[in-house]
Every structure is written in C-alpha cells, then in structure tokens.
Amino acid sequence: MDREARERIRVRVEQHSTEPLYIISVAARMLDVHAQTLRTYEREGLVRPARSRGGVRMYSDHDMERLRRIRTLVDELGCNLAGVDVILNLMERMQGMQAEIARLRDELQRERDRHLPAPRAPRTD
C-alpha cells in the first residue's frame, strides 16, 4: 500500500458529526456511486445509516467519511468487501488502542508527579 493511499484511508483525528443529514440519493451523488452500492455496503454491515420515522436511510458526516474510506479500499486498493470489513475493524481497534495508550500515559504521568519529589531550586550559597 503506497503512502498516499494509506493517508486517504487513515482514521481522521477530528470527530465528524453523527447527526443524520443526507438521504441515500444525496449520499450516493456525493460519493459518485449508485444508491444500490450504498445498500450493499449496509447489507454487508460496513455502514449503518440512521433511519427516519418513515424508514428512509439518513447518512451522517461520520457515515460519509466511512463510506469514503470504503471507496478508497475498494476502488483504489482492490479490496473485496470482506477485506474492507477486516481492515475497518482493525482500524477501529487501533484507534481504541491509541486512546487507551494516551489514557495510560496520562495516568502514569499523574502517578509520577504524585510520587516523585518536586525539583529543588539550585543552592545559591
């Protein structure tokens, strides 16, 4: 996988809105895919759009970002949908592990600060 492709599928640090905004026809147009492609991705469990009271699929910005990653994996890297599912799950696990590492690092720093004596000012005798 080349660097540019990795960058395009990299999990973004910023959080995307989870508010449902786009109906399937709008989402499909934005992604330049057929609406049936989005239905297939949903049927395969790759994306779970919200539903309106009338059952209309509603895609959030978060869903759209996930769909862009799926498109990159399928169109540019040649992954099949089973491979996409594995990759996306691994990416989510990595993101969770990175958050856990950051939490543990902060906890370790707090413990160090609590147990180590404060630095002394240099003597000026």
WOTA-V626115 format. One record per backbone hydrogen bond with DSSP energy under -1.0 kcal/mol. NH is the residue of the N-H (numbers start at 1). CO is the residue of the C=O. If there is no record, write none. Layout:
NH,CO ; NH,CO
This chain:
6,2 ; 7,3 ; 8,4 ; 9,5 ; 21,59 ; 22,59 ; 27,23 ; 28,24 ; 29,25 ; 30,26 ; 31,27 ; 33,28 ; 37,34 ; 38,34 ; 39,35 ; 40,36 ; 41,37 ; 42,38 ; 43,39 ; 44,40 ; 45,42 ; 46,41 ; 50,58 ; 52,56 ; 55,52 ; 58,50 ; 59,22 ; 62,17 ; 64,60 ; 65,61 ; 66,62 ; 67,63 ; 68,64 ; 69,65 ; 70,66 ; 71,67 ; 72,68 ; 73,69 ; 74,70 ; 75,71 ; 76,72 ; 77,72 ; 79,73 ; 84,80 ; 85,81 ; 86,82 ; 87,83 ; 88,84 ; 89,85 ; 90,86 ; 91,87 ; 92,88 ; 93,89 ; 94,90 ; 95,91 ; 96,92 ; 97,93 ; 98,94 ; 99,95 ; 100,96 ; 101,97 ; 102,98 ; 103,99 ; 104,100 ; 105,101 ; 106,102 ; 107,103 ; 108,104 ; 109,105 ; 110,106 ; 111,107 ; 112,108 ; 113,109 ; 114,110 ; 115,111 ; 116,112
